[in-house]
Amino acid sequence: MLSTFRQNVGHGDARSDAYVIETHNLSKRYKTGIALKGLNLRIPKNTICGFLGPNGAGKSTAIRLLLGLSKASSGNGMVFGLDIERDSVAIRRRVGYLAQDPHFYDHMTARQTLRFVCSFFYSGPSSVLEKRISDSLDLVGLNDKADRPIKGFSGGERQRLGIAQAYINHPQLMILDEPAASIDPIGRRDILEVMQRLRQYTTIFYSTHLLDDVQRVSDMVVILKDGEMLAHAPIEELLAGSGEVVYELQLEGETSSAYERLSSQAWVKQVSVMRERDQERWYVSVSDEESAKMFLLPLLIQDGQPYVSAFGRKKHGLEDIFLSMVENDK
C-alpha cells in the first residue's frame, strides 16, 4: 500500500545489508562516568526490537550515538551500512522518530499535520502526496478522523498520529520512544497492532518499560543495565531461559509428607515453597522431565494429601527474566 512512493525518497547508494543496525564495542564516556560500555548490536531488517533497561541504563545515549547526535568515545557503528559519525545526516534522512510525548498543533487536523510534515520530504504532484497521507492515516486507523482537529484526539489516537508522522517519509528504520506508555489498554492494543502492520515495511527499534507489550510484538530484545548489555537475543530464545524445567503447583492442606517424598527423588533438583494464606505455591525444578511427567503428581497425592488446585510446567515470562538479569546482573 505504501510502497508507491519509495522511488521518490532518496535512499543513497549504501550497500544492502542483512542488518539495519550494527555496532562494534560502541562506548561513550562522560566526565561523570561511563554511559555506554562496548555495545555490540545486530538488528536485522524488518525486525521489531524491544530496547529495555532501567532509567540511566544507557538507552538514550545509544540512540543518540546511532543517529550521530553524539560522538562515541570508542568503537563504531553502522546504520543501513553507513557510518554513524561520518554519514549521520544521510542516516537521519532515512529514520522516522517518535518521541515519548509527541506534540502537535491542536488546531490542525491529522491530515493537515501529515501534509505539513510530508512537505519536508516530498515535492512531487499533490495527488501523489495526498495519497501518501491517506495511506498513512489508513495504516494507523485514523482515516475516519483525518479531518477532525487534533485537540479532540485521545492519547492513543495522538500516539497513532505520531507513528503516522514518523512513517510519512517511508523510513527504513523507525525509532520509537515508549510508544504505548501512558495510554489505556485499548490504545495500547491499537499501537501494538500498528507496529505489527509496519513490520512488513520497515524495522522498528523501540524503548519501553511495558514488558508484556514487548513479549507480544517483538522479534528481538536488547537489555541494558548501567551502560552494559545484559541480553541481545530473539525473544523465543530469551523466553526459553536456561532450559531448566520447573513445575508450578498450588497446594492446600497437609504438605509435609509430600515435600519429603518429592525431595528424596533423584530427578528432583529443588523444591521451593511460597506460603500464601491457607495455601502453598511450589516450584519444583527437575532434571528429568519424563520422570516428572510420570511420577510428580502421583507422588504428591499418594496418601490423599495435599489437595492440588493447580499444576503445570512453569512458563517463563519476560518480566521474570528482565528482573532476574537486572537485579542479579547476570
Phi and psi restraints in degrees (value plus and minus 20) as a CYANA .aco file:
   2 LEU   PHI    -120.3   -80.3
   2 LEU   PSI     -19.8    20.2
   3 SER   PHI     -94.9   -54.9
   3 SER   PSI     -28.5    11.5
   4 THR   PHI     -73.5   -33.5
   4 THR   PSI     -54.4   -14.4
   5 PHE   PHI    -117.7   -77.7
   5 PHE   PSI     -20.3    19.7
   6 ARG   PHI     -81.9   -41.9
   6 ARG   PSI     -52.0   -12.0
   7 GLN   PHI     -89.9   -49.9
   7 GLN   PSI     -34.2     5.8
   8 ASN   PHI    -115.1   -75.1
   8 ASN   PSI     -24.2    15.8
   9 VAL   PHI    -125.2   -85.2
   9 VAL   PSI     104.6   144.6
  10 GLY   PHI     -90.6   -50.6
  10 GLY   PSI      96.3   136.3
  11 HIS   PHI    -131.9   -91.9
  11 HIS   PSI     -14.2    25.8
  12 GLY   PHI      53.0    93.0
  12 GLY   PSI    -187.4  -147.4
  13 ASP   PHI    -135.5   -95.5
  13 ASP   PSI       4.5    44.5
  14 ALA   PHI     -85.3   -45.3
  14 ALA   PSI     128.7   168.7
  15 ARG   PHI     -88.1   -48.1
  15 ARG   PSI     133.8   173.8
  16 SER   PHI    -110.2   -70.2
  16 SER   PSI      91.3   131.3
  17 ASP   PHI    -130.1   -90.1
  17 ASP   PSI     140.6   180.6
  18 ALA   PHI     -90.3   -50.3
  18 ALA   PSI     -46.5    -6.5
  19 TYR   PHI    -127.1   -87.1
  19 TYR   PSI     108.9   148.9
  20 VAL   PHI     -96.1   -56.1
  20 VAL   PSI     -60.4   -20.4
  21 ILE   PHI    -140.6  -100.6
  21 ILE   PSI     112.5   152.5
  22 GLU   PHI    -167.8  -127.8
  22 GLU   PSI     102.2   142.2
  23 THR   PHI    -145.3  -105.3
  23 THR   PSI     134.5   174.5
  24 HIS   PHI    -151.5  -111.5
  24 HIS   PSI      86.8   126.8
  25 ASN   PHI      30.7    70.7
  25 ASN   PSI      21.1    61.1
  26 LEU   PHI     -89.5   -49.5
  26 LEU   PSI     105.1   145.1
  27 SER   PHI    -157.4  -117.4
  27 SER   PSI     132.1   172.1
  28 LYS   PHI    -161.0  -121.0
  28 LYS   PSI     104.6   144.6
  29 ARG   PHI    -136.8   -96.8
  29 ARG   PSI     118.9   158.9
  30 TYR   PHI    -136.1   -96.1
  30 TYR   PSI     150.8   190.8
  31 LYS   PHI     -81.1   -41.1
  31 LYS   PSI     -50.0   -10.0
  32 THR   PHI    -103.6   -63.6
  32 THR   PSI     -28.3    11.7
  33 GLY   PHI     128.5   168.5
  33 GLY   PSI    -193.5  -153.5
  34 ILE   PHI    -114.0   -74.0
  34 ILE   PSI     101.7   141.7
  35 ALA   PHI    -111.5   -71.5
  35 ALA   PSI     -48.1    -8.1
  36 LEU   PHI    -167.1  -127.1
  36 LEU   PSI     111.9   151.9
  37 LYS   PHI    -142.6  -102.6
  37 LYS   PSI      86.5   126.5
  38 GLY   PHI      33.7    73.7
  38 GLY   PSI      31.7    71.7
  39 LEU   PHI     -95.2   -55.2
  39 LEU   PSI     105.5   145.5
  40 ASN   PHI    -140.5  -100.5
  40 ASN   PSI      85.3   125.3
  41 LEU   PHI    -134.0   -94.0
  41 LEU   PSI     127.0   167.0
  42 ARG   PHI    -162.6  -122.6
  42 ARG   PSI      82.9   122.9
  43 ILE   PHI    -130.2   -90.2
  43 ILE   PSI      91.5   131.5
  44 PRO   PHI     -90.0   -50.0
  44 PRO   PSI     143.0   183.0
  45 LYS   PHI     -82.9   -42.9
  45 LYS   PSI     128.7   168.7
  46 ASN   PHI      35.8    75.8
  46 ASN   PSI      15.3    55.3
  47 THR   PHI    -125.1   -85.1
  47 THR   PSI     125.4   165.4
  48 ILE   PHI    -122.7   -82.7
  48 ILE   PSI      94.0   134.0
  49 CYS   PHI    -135.2   -95.2
  49 CYS   PSI      99.9   139.9
  50 GLY   PHI    -103.4   -63.4
  50 GLY   PSI     108.2   148.2
  51 PHE   PHI    -129.5   -89.5
  51 PHE   PSI      86.0   126.0
  52 LEU   PHI    -135.9   -95.9
  52 LEU   PSI     136.2   176.2
  53 GLY   PHI     141.3   181.3
  53 GLY   PSI     133.9   173.9
  54 PRO   PHI     -83.9   -43.9
  54 PRO   PSI     148.1   188.1
  55 ASN   PHI     -76.8   -36.8
  55 ASN   PSI     115.3   155.3
  56 GLY   PHI      62.8   102.8
  56 GLY   PSI     -10.0    30.0
  57 ALA   PHI     -93.6   -53.6
  57 ALA   PSI     -42.6    -2.6
  58 GLY   PHI      95.0   135.0
  58 GLY   PSI     -12.1    27.9
  59 LYS   PHI     -84.3   -44.3
  59 LYS   PSI     -68.4   -28.4
  60 SER   PHI     -84.6   -44.6
  60 SER   PSI     -58.3   -18.3
  61 THR   PHI     -81.0   -41.0
  61 THR   PSI     -64.6   -24.6
  62 ALA   PHI     -81.2   -41.2
  62 ALA   PSI     -63.5   -23.5
  63 ILE   PHI     -84.6   -44.6
  63 ILE   PSI     -61.7   -21.7
  64 ARG   PHI     -82.9   -42.9
  64 ARG   PSI     -58.2   -18.2
  65 LEU   PHI     -86.3   -46.3
  65 LEU   PSI     -62.6   -22.6
  66 LEU   PHI     -82.3   -42.3
  66 LEU   PSI     -52.6   -12.6
  67 LEU   PHI    -113.1   -73.1
  67 LEU   PSI     -16.7    23.3
  68 GLY   PHI      52.6    92.6
  68 GLY   PSI      -0.4    39.6
  69 LEU   PHI    -108.2   -68.2
  69 LEU   PSI     -26.5    13.5
  70 SER   PHI    -168.5  -128.5
  70 SER   PSI     129.6   169.6
  71 LYS   PHI    -118.4   -78.4
  71 LYS   PSI     113.4   153.4
  72 ALA   PHI     -88.2   -48.2
  72 ALA   PSI     126.2   166.2
  73 SER   PHI     -98.8   -58.8
  73 SER   PSI     -51.8   -11.8
  74 SER   PHI    -181.2  -141.2
  74 SER   PSI     146.8   186.8
  75 GLY   PHI      60.8   100.8
  75 GLY   PSI    -197.4  -157.4
  76 ASN   PHI    -173.9  -133.9
  76 ASN   PSI     153.0   193.0
  77 GLY   PHI    -179.3  -139.3
  77 GLY   PSI     140.1   180.1
  78 MET   PHI    -154.0  -114.0
  78 MET   PSI     122.8   162.8
  79 VAL   PHI    -147.2  -107.2
  79 VAL   PSI     105.6   145.6
  80 PHE   PHI      39.5    79.5
  80 PHE   PSI       5.1    45.1
  81 GLY   PHI      59.0    99.0
  81 GLY   PSI     -13.5    26.5
  82 LEU   PHI    -123.6   -83.6
  82 LEU   PSI     123.7   163.7
  83 ASP   PHI     -87.5   -47.5
  83 ASP   PSI     110.4   150.4
  84 ILE   PHI     -88.4   -48.4
  84 ILE   PSI     -39.5     0.5
  85 GLU   PHI    -117.1   -77.1
  85 GLU   PSI     -70.8   -30.8
  86 ARG   PHI     -89.6   -49.6
  86 ARG   PSI     -54.4   -14.4
  87 ASP   PHI    -134.6   -94.6
  87 ASP   PSI       9.9    49.9
  88 SER   PHI     -82.1   -42.1
  88 SER   PSI     -56.9   -16.9
  89 VAL   PHI     -86.0   -46.0
  89 VAL   PSI     -64.3   -24.3
  90 ALA   PHI     -83.3   -43.3
  90 ALA   PSI     -55.9   -15.9
  91 ILE   PHI     -85.1   -45.1
  91 ILE   PSI     -67.3   -27.3
  92 ARG   PHI     -84.3   -44.3
  92 ARG   PSI     -46.9    -6.9
  93 ARG   PHI     -85.0   -45.0
  93 ARG   PSI     -41.8    -1.8
  94 ARG   PHI    -129.9   -89.9
  94 ARG   PSI      -5.7    34.3
  95 VAL   PHI    -138.2   -98.2
  95 VAL   PSI     118.0   158.0
  96 GLY   PHI    -125.8   -85.8
  96 GLY   PSI     116.1   156.1
  97 TYR   PHI    -146.1  -106.1
  97 TYR   PSI     116.3   156.3
  98 LEU   PHI    -141.3  -101.3
  98 LEU   PSI      98.0   138.0
  99 ALA   PHI     -93.0   -53.0
  99 ALA   PSI     141.1   181.1
 100 GLN   PHI     -80.9   -40.9
 100 GLN   PSI     -58.3   -18.3
 101 ASP   PHI    -147.6  -107.6
 101 ASP   PSI      60.3   100.3
 102 PRO   PHI     -85.9   -45.9
 102 PRO   PSI     123.0   163.0
 103 HIS   PHI    -134.1   -94.1
 103 HIS   PSI     121.6   161.6
 104 PHE   PHI    -153.2  -113.2
 104 PHE   PSI     145.7   185.7
 105 TYR   PHI    -100.1   -60.1
 105 TYR   PSI      88.1   128.1
 106 ASP   PHI     -85.1   -45.1
 106 ASP   PSI     -41.9    -1.9
 107 HIS   PHI     -97.7   -57.7
 107 HIS   PSI     -36.0     4.0
 108 MET   PHI    -104.7   -64.7
 108 MET   PSI     136.9   176.9
 109 THR   PHI    -108.2   -68.2
 109 THR   PSI     149.9   189.9
 110 ALA   PHI     -81.7   -41.7
 110 ALA   PSI     -61.1   -21.1
 111 ARG   PHI     -84.5   -44.5
 111 ARG   PSI     -63.4   -23.4
 112 GLN   PHI     -83.6   -43.6
 112 GLN   PSI     -57.6   -17.6
 113 THR   PHI     -83.6   -43.6
 113 THR   PSI     -67.3   -27.3
 114 LEU   PHI     -88.6   -48.6
 114 LEU   PSI     -53.8   -13.8
 115 ARG   PHI     -82.8   -42.8
 115 ARG   PSI     -61.9   -21.9
 116 PHE   PHI     -84.0   -44.0
 116 PHE   PSI     -67.8   -27.8
 117 VAL   PHI     -86.2   -46.2
 117 VAL   PSI     -61.2   -21.2
 118 CYS   PHI     -82.5   -42.5
 118 CYS   PSI     -49.3    -9.3
 119 SER   PHI     -83.1   -43.1
 119 SER   PSI     -39.7     0.3
 120 PHE   PHI     -99.2   -59.2
 120 PHE   PSI     -37.2     2.8
 121 PHE   PHI    -135.9   -95.9
 121 PHE   PSI     -37.2     2.8
 122 TYR   PHI    -162.6  -122.6
 122 TYR   PSI     117.6   157.6
 123 SER   PHI    -153.1  -113.1
 123 SER   PSI       9.2    49.2
 124 GLY   PHI    -108.2   -68.2
 124 GLY   PSI    -182.1  -142.1
 125 PRO   PHI     -79.1   -39.1
 125 PRO   PSI     122.8   162.8
 126 SER   PHI     -82.5   -42.5
 126 SER   PSI     -52.3   -12.3
 127 SER   PHI     -84.8   -44.8
 127 SER   PSI     -56.2   -16.2
 128 VAL   PHI     -91.4   -51.4
 128 VAL   PSI     -61.4   -21.4
 129 LEU   PHI     -81.3   -41.3
 129 LEU   PSI     -64.1   -24.1
 130 GLU   PHI     -85.1   -45.1
 130 GLU   PSI     -54.5   -14.5
 131 LYS   PHI     -87.5   -47.5
 131 LYS   PSI     -59.3   -19.3
 132 ARG   PHI     -80.0   -40.0
 132 ARG   PSI     -64.4   -24.4
 133 ILE   PHI     -83.1   -43.1
 133 ILE   PSI     -65.2   -25.2
 134 SER   PHI     -83.4   -43.4
 134 SER   PSI     -62.2   -22.2
 135 ASP   PHI     -82.7   -42.7
 135 ASP   PSI     -60.5   -20.5
 136 SER   PHI     -86.4   -46.4
 136 SER   PSI     -61.7   -21.7
 137 LEU   PHI     -85.0   -45.0
 137 LEU   PSI     -57.9   -17.9
 138 ASP   PHI     -86.4   -46.4
 138 ASP   PSI     -59.3   -19.3
 139 LEU   PHI     -78.9   -38.9
 139 LEU   PSI     -58.2   -18.2
 140 VAL   PHI    -118.8   -78.8
 140 VAL   PSI     -12.0    28.0
 141 GLY   PHI      53.4    93.4
 141 GLY   PSI      14.1    54.1
 142 LEU   PHI    -140.1  -100.1
 142 LEU   PSI      -7.3    32.7
 143 ASN   PHI     -79.8   -39.8
 143 ASN   PSI     -55.1   -15.1
 144 ASP   PHI     -95.0   -55.0
 144 ASP   PSI     -30.8     9.2
 145 LYS   PHI    -140.2  -100.2
 145 LYS   PSI      -1.4    38.6
 146 ALA   PHI     -80.8   -40.8
 146 ALA   PSI     -49.9    -9.9
 147 ASP   PHI    -132.1   -92.1
 147 ASP   PSI       1.8    41.8
 148 ARG   PHI    -119.0   -79.0
 148 ARG   PSI     125.3   165.3
 149 PRO   PHI     -80.2   -40.2
 149 PRO   PSI     121.2   161.2
 150 ILE   PHI     -85.4   -45.4
 150 ILE   PSI     -43.8    -3.8
 151 LYS   PHI     -78.5   -38.5
 151 LYS   PSI     -41.3    -1.3
 152 GLY   PHI    -114.1   -74.1
 152 GLY   PSI     -15.5    24.5
 153 PHE   PHI     -98.4   -58.4
 153 PHE   PSI     125.9   165.9
 154 SER   PHI     -95.8   -55.8
 154 SER   PSI     152.3   192.3
 155 GLY   PHI     -80.6   -40.6
 155 GLY   PSI     -62.1   -22.1
 156 GLY   PHI     -86.0   -46.0
 156 GLY   PSI     -57.6   -17.6
 157 GLU   PHI     -87.1   -47.1
 157 GLU   PSI     -56.4   -16.4
 158 ARG   PHI     -84.8   -44.8
 158 ARG   PSI     -61.2   -21.2
 159 GLN   PHI     -84.7   -44.7
 159 GLN   PSI     -60.1   -20.1
 160 ARG   PHI     -86.0   -46.0
 160 ARG   PSI     -57.6   -17.6
 161 LEU   PHI     -84.7   -44.7
 161 LEU   PSI     -58.0   -18.0
 162 GLY   PHI     -81.0   -41.0
 162 GLY   PSI     -58.6   -18.6
 163 ILE   PHI     -87.4   -47.4
 163 ILE   PSI     -61.4   -21.4
 164 ALA   PHI     -81.2   -41.2
 164 ALA   PSI     -60.5   -20.5
 165 GLN   PHI     -84.5   -44.5
 165 GLN   PSI     -59.9   -19.9
 166 ALA   PHI     -89.0   -49.0
 166 ALA   PSI     -45.9    -5.9
 167 TYR   PHI    -116.8   -76.8
 167 TYR   PSI     -25.2    14.8
 168 ILE   PHI     -81.1   -41.1
 168 ILE   PSI     -45.9    -5.9
 169 ASN   PHI    -112.9   -72.9
 169 ASN   PSI      -6.7    33.3
 170 HIS   PHI      32.1    72.1
 170 HIS   PSI      37.7    77.7
 171 PRO   PHI     -89.6   -49.6
 171 PRO   PSI     133.1   173.1
 172 GLN   PHI    -104.5   -64.5
 172 GLN   PSI     -31.9     8.1
 173 LEU   PHI    -163.0  -123.0
 173 LEU   PSI     113.2   153.2
 174 MET   PHI    -135.6   -95.6
 174 MET   PSI     109.9   149.9
 175 ILE   PHI    -131.6   -91.6
 175 ILE   PSI      95.5   135.5
 176 LEU   PHI    -135.9   -95.9
 176 LEU   PSI     109.0   149.0
 177 ASP   PHI    -122.7   -82.7
 177 ASP   PSI      87.2   127.2
 178 GLU   PHI      29.2    69.2
 178 GLU   PSI      40.6    80.6
 179 PRO   PHI     -85.9   -45.9
 179 PRO   PSI     -42.2    -2.2
 180 ALA   PHI    -137.1   -97.1
 180 ALA   PSI      -3.8    36.2
 181 ALA   PHI     -96.5   -56.5
 181 ALA   PSI     129.5   169.5
 182 SER   PHI      40.4    80.4
 182 SER   PSI       8.5    48.5
 183 ILE   PHI    -148.9  -108.9
 183 ILE   PSI     140.7   180.7
 184 ASP   PHI     -91.4   -51.4
 184 ASP   PSI     147.8   187.8
 185 PRO   PHI     -76.9   -36.9
 185 PRO   PSI     -57.3   -17.3
 186 ILE   PHI     -87.2   -47.2
 186 ILE   PSI     -61.6   -21.6
 187 GLY   PHI     -82.6   -42.6
 187 GLY   PSI     -60.0   -20.0
 188 ARG   PHI     -83.2   -43.2
 188 ARG   PSI     -63.9   -23.9
 189 ARG   PHI     -79.0   -39.0
 189 ARG   PSI     -63.7   -23.7
 190 ASP   PHI     -82.9   -42.9
 190 ASP   PSI     -60.9   -20.9
 191 ILE   PHI     -83.5   -43.5
 191 ILE   PSI     -63.0   -23.0
 192 LEU   PHI     -84.2   -44.2
 192 LEU   PSI     -58.4   -18.4
 193 GLU   PHI     -84.4   -44.4
 193 GLU   PSI     -59.4   -19.4
 194 VAL   PHI     -83.1   -43.1
 194 VAL   PSI     -63.9   -23.9
 195 MET   PHI     -81.2   -41.2
 195 MET   PSI     -60.1   -20.1
 196 GLN   PHI     -85.1   -45.1
 196 GLN   PSI     -57.4   -17.4
 197 ARG   PHI     -87.7   -47.7
 197 ARG   PSI     -54.3   -14.3
 198 LEU   PHI     -91.5   -51.5
 198 LEU   PSI     -40.2    -0.2
 199 ARG   PHI     -74.2   -34.2
 199 ARG   PSI     -55.0   -15.0
 200 GLN   PHI     -92.9   -52.9
 200 GLN   PSI     -36.1     3.9
 201 TYR   PHI    -124.6   -84.6
 201 TYR   PSI     -46.6    -6.6
 202 THR   PHI    -173.5  -133.5
 202 THR   PSI     157.0   197.0
 203 THR   PHI    -124.0   -84.0
 203 THR   PSI     117.2   157.2
 204 ILE   PHI    -138.3   -98.3
 204 ILE   PSI     103.5   143.5
 205 PHE   PHI    -140.6  -100.6
 205 PHE   PSI      90.8   130.8
 206 TYR   PHI    -155.7  -115.7
 206 TYR   PSI     122.5   162.5
 207 SER   PHI    -116.3   -76.3
 207 SER   PSI     125.9   165.9
 208 THR   PHI    -184.4  -144.4
 208 THR   PSI     141.5   181.5
 209 HIS   PHI    -135.3   -95.3
 209 HIS   PSI     -16.4    23.6
 210 LEU   PHI    -111.4   -71.4
 210 LEU   PSI      71.0   111.0
 211 LEU   PHI     -89.2   -49.2
 211 LEU   PSI     -49.1    -9.1
 212 ASP   PHI     -82.9   -42.9
 212 ASP   PSI     -59.1   -19.1
 213 ASP   PHI     -84.1   -44.1
 213 ASP   PSI     -61.7   -21.7
 214 VAL   PHI     -79.9   -39.9
 214 VAL   PSI     -64.3   -24.3
 215 GLN   PHI     -85.6   -45.6
 215 GLN   PSI     -49.5    -9.5
 216 ARG   PHI     -97.9   -57.9
 216 ARG   PSI     -57.1   -17.1
 217 VAL   PHI    -139.7   -99.7
 217 VAL   PSI     -34.3     5.7
 218 SER   PHI    -104.5   -64.5
 218 SER   PSI     125.6   165.6
 219 ASP   PHI    -110.6   -70.6
 219 ASP   PSI     -50.2   -10.2
 220 MET   PHI    -160.7  -120.7
 220 MET   PSI     132.8   172.8
 221 VAL   PHI    -152.5  -112.5
 221 VAL   PSI     116.4   156.4
 222 VAL   PHI    -141.7  -101.7
 222 VAL   PSI     109.8   149.8
 223 ILE   PHI    -140.8  -100.8
 223 ILE   PSI     107.4   147.4
 224 LEU   PHI    -134.7   -94.7
 224 LEU   PSI     131.2   171.2
 225 LYS   PHI    -169.6  -129.6
 225 LYS   PSI     107.9   147.9
 226 ASP   PHI      31.1    71.1
 226 ASP   PSI      19.3    59.3
 227 GLY   PHI      61.9   101.9
 227 GLY   PSI     -23.1    16.9
 228 GLU   PHI    -129.5   -89.5
 228 GLU   PSI     124.3   164.3
 229 MET   PHI    -104.1   -64.1
 229 MET   PSI     100.4   140.4
 230 LEU   PHI    -113.4   -73.4
 230 LEU   PSI     -47.1    -7.1
 231 ALA   PHI    -173.6  -133.6
 231 ALA   PSI     126.1   166.1
 232 HIS   PHI    -175.7  -135.7
 232 HIS   PSI      77.6   117.6
 233 ALA   PHI    -180.4  -140.4
 233 ALA   PSI     138.5   178.5
 234 PRO   PHI     -77.7   -37.7
 234 PRO   PSI     126.5   166.5
 235 ILE   PHI     -83.3   -43.3
 235 ILE   PSI     -53.7   -13.7
 236 GLU   PHI     -83.2   -43.2
 236 GLU   PSI     -58.7   -18.7
 237 GLU   PHI     -88.1   -48.1
 237 GLU   PSI     -60.1   -20.1
 238 LEU   PHI     -87.3   -47.3
 238 LEU   PSI     -61.9   -21.9
 239 LEU   PHI     -89.7   -49.7
 239 LEU   PSI     -41.5    -1.5
 240 ALA   PHI     -89.8   -49.8
 240 ALA   PSI     -38.4     1.6
 241 GLY   PHI      41.9    81.9
 241 GLY   PSI    -163.8  -123.8
 242 SER   PHI    -104.2   -64.2
 242 SER   PSI     -24.5    15.5
 243 GLY   PHI      70.5   110.5
 243 GLY   PSI     -21.3    18.7
 244 GLU   PHI     -88.4   -48.4
 244 GLU   PSI     116.9   156.9
 245 VAL   PHI    -116.0   -76.0
 245 VAL   PSI     103.4   143.4
 246 VAL   PHI    -149.7  -109.7
 246 VAL   PSI     111.2   151.2
 247 TYR   PHI    -122.0   -82.0
 247 TYR   PSI     119.0   159.0
 248 GLU   PHI    -131.0   -91.0
 248 GLU   PSI     108.9   148.9
 249 LEU   PHI    -151.7  -111.7
 249 LEU   PSI     126.6   166.6
 250 GLN   PHI    -138.1   -98.1
 250 GLN   PSI     101.2   141.2
 251 LEU   PHI    -144.0  -104.0
 251 LEU   PSI     130.2   170.2
 252 GLU   PHI    -153.3  -113.3
 252 GLU   PSI     127.0   167.0
 253 GLY   PHI      79.5   119.5
 253 GLY   PSI    -179.9  -139.9
 254 GLU   PHI     -95.4   -55.4
 254 GLU   PSI     104.7   144.7
 255 THR   PHI    -141.0  -101.0
 255 THR   PSI     -26.7    13.3
 256 SER   PHI     -83.7   -43.7
 256 SER   PSI     -62.0   -22.0
 257 SER   PHI     -86.7   -46.7
 257 SER   PSI     -61.5   -21.5
 258 ALA   PHI     -83.2   -43.2
 258 ALA   PSI     -57.5   -17.5
 259 TYR   PHI     -82.0   -42.0
 259 TYR   PSI     -63.8   -23.8
 260 GLU   PHI     -83.9   -43.9
 260 GLU   PSI     -62.6   -22.6
 261 ARG   PHI     -82.5   -42.5
 261 ARG   PSI     -65.4   -25.4
 262 LEU   PHI     -88.0   -48.0
 262 LEU   PSI     -66.0   -26.0
 263 SER   PHI     -81.3   -41.3
 263 SER   PSI     -44.3    -4.3
 264 SER   PHI    -104.5   -64.5
 264 SER   PSI     -27.0    13.0
 265 GLN   PHI     -97.7   -57.7
 265 GLN   PSI     116.8   156.8
 266 ALA   PHI     -85.0   -45.0
 266 ALA   PSI     -48.3    -8.3
 267 TRP   PHI    -107.5   -67.5
 267 TRP   PSI     -21.7    18.3
 268 VAL   PHI    -116.4   -76.4
 268 VAL   PSI      96.0   136.0
 269 LYS   PHI    -103.4   -63.4
 269 LYS   PSI     -59.9   -19.9
 270 GLN   PHI    -181.1  -141.1
 270 GLN   PSI     124.8   164.8
 271 VAL   PHI    -143.2  -103.2
 271 VAL   PSI      93.7   133.7
 272 SER   PHI    -124.5   -84.5
 272 SER   PSI     116.1   156.1
 273 VAL   PHI    -140.9  -100.9
 273 VAL   PSI     111.6   151.6
 274 MET   PHI    -141.6  -101.6
 274 MET   PSI     105.2   145.2
 275 ARG   PHI    -113.6   -73.6
 275 ARG   PSI     111.4   151.4
 276 GLU   PHI    -151.1  -111.1
 276 GLU   PSI      73.8   113.8
 277 ARG   PHI      36.1    76.1
 277 ARG   PSI    -134.4   -94.4
 278 ASP   PHI    -117.2   -77.2
 278 ASP   PSI      -1.1    38.9
 279 GLN   PHI    -162.4  -122.4
 279 GLN   PSI     149.3   189.3
 280 GLU   PHI    -147.0  -107.0
 280 GLU   PSI     127.2   167.2
 281 ARG   PHI    -134.3   -94.3
 281 ARG   PSI     102.3   142.3
 282 TRP   PHI    -127.8   -87.8
 282 TRP   PSI     122.9   162.9
 283 TYR   PHI    -140.2  -100.2
 283 TYR   PSI      90.7   130.7
 284 VAL   PHI    -126.7   -86.7
 284 VAL   PSI      90.0   130.0
 285 SER   PHI    -109.4   -69.4
 285 SER   PSI     108.6   148.6
 286 VAL   PHI    -144.8  -104.8
 286 VAL   PSI     133.3   173.3
 287 SER   PHI    -118.7   -78.7
 287 SER   PSI     -37.0     3.0
 288 ASP   PHI    -151.5  -111.5
 288 ASP   PSI      82.7   122.7
 289 GLU   PHI     -86.6   -46.6
 289 GLU   PSI     -55.0   -15.0
 290 GLU   PHI     -83.4   -43.4
 290 GLU   PSI     -61.6   -21.6
 291 SER   PHI     -84.5   -44.5
 291 SER   PSI     -58.9   -18.9
 292 ALA   PHI     -83.1   -43.1
 292 ALA   PSI     -62.4   -22.4
 293 LYS   PHI     -81.8   -41.8
 293 LYS   PSI     -57.1   -17.1
 294 MET   PHI    -102.6   -62.6
 294 MET   PSI     -59.2   -19.2
 295 PHE   PHI    -136.4   -96.4
 295 PHE   PSI     -38.8     1.2
 296 LEU   PHI     -80.3   -40.3
 296 LEU   PSI     -74.1   -34.1
 297 LEU   PHI     -86.0   -46.0
 297 LEU   PSI     -64.8   -24.8
 298 PRO   PHI     -79.0   -39.0
 298 PRO   PSI     -58.1   -18.1
 299 LEU   PHI     -84.3   -44.3
 299 LEU   PSI     -57.2   -17.2
 300 LEU   PHI     -81.8   -41.8
 300 LEU   PSI     -65.4   -25.4
 301 ILE   PHI    -123.8   -83.8
 301 ILE   PSI       3.0    43.0
 302 GLN   PHI     -76.1   -36.1
 302 GLN   PSI     -61.3   -21.3
 303 ASP   PHI    -127.6   -87.6
 303 ASP   PSI       2.8    42.8
 304 GLY   PHI      63.9   103.9
 304 GLY   PSI     -21.5    18.5
 305 GLN   PHI    -152.6  -112.6
 305 GLN   PSI     125.9   165.9
 306 PRO   PHI    -107.3   -67.3
 306 PRO   PSI    -199.1  -159.1
 307 TYR   PHI    -106.7   -66.7
 307 TYR   PSI     105.8   145.8
 308 VAL   PHI    -117.6   -77.6
 308 VAL   PSI      91.6   131.6
 309 SER   PHI    -116.6   -76.6
 309 SER   PSI     -34.6     5.4
 310 ALA   PHI    -175.7  -135.7
 310 ALA   PSI     121.2   161.2
 311 PHE   PHI    -175.1  -135.1
 311 PHE   PSI     113.5   153.5
 312 GLY   PHI     154.0   194.0
 312 GLY   PSI     145.7   185.7
 313 ARG   PHI     -92.4   -52.4
 313 ARG   PSI     113.2   153.2
 314 LYS   PHI     -88.4   -48.4
 314 LYS   PSI     112.0   152.0
 315 LYS   PHI    -115.3   -75.3
 315 LYS   PSI     114.9   154.9
 316 HIS   PHI     -95.7   -55.7
 316 HIS   PSI     111.9   151.9
 317 GLY   PHI    -128.8   -88.8
 317 GLY   PSI     128.9   168.9
 318 LEU   PHI     -81.7   -41.7
 318 LEU   PSI     -55.0   -15.0
 319 GLU   PHI     -82.9   -42.9
 319 GLU   PSI     -62.9   -22.9
 320 ASP   PHI     -81.3   -41.3
 320 ASP   PSI     -64.6   -24.6
 321 ILE   PHI     -86.0   -46.0
 321 ILE   PSI     -64.1   -24.1
 322 PHE   PHI     -80.5   -40.5
 322 PHE   PSI     -69.2   -29.2
 323 LEU   PHI     -84.0   -44.0
 323 LEU   PSI     -59.2   -19.2
 324 SER   PHI     -81.8   -41.8
 324 SER   PSI     -64.4   -24.4
 325 MET   PHI     -87.0   -47.0
 325 MET   PSI     -67.0   -27.0
 326 VAL   PHI     -90.0   -50.0
 326 VAL   PSI     -61.7   -21.7
 327 GLU   PHI     -97.4   -57.4
 327 GLU   PSI     -53.9   -13.9
 328 ASN   PHI    -115.9   -75.9
 328 ASN   PSI     -32.4     7.6
 329 ASP   PHI      33.6    73.6
 329 ASP   PSI      28.9    68.9
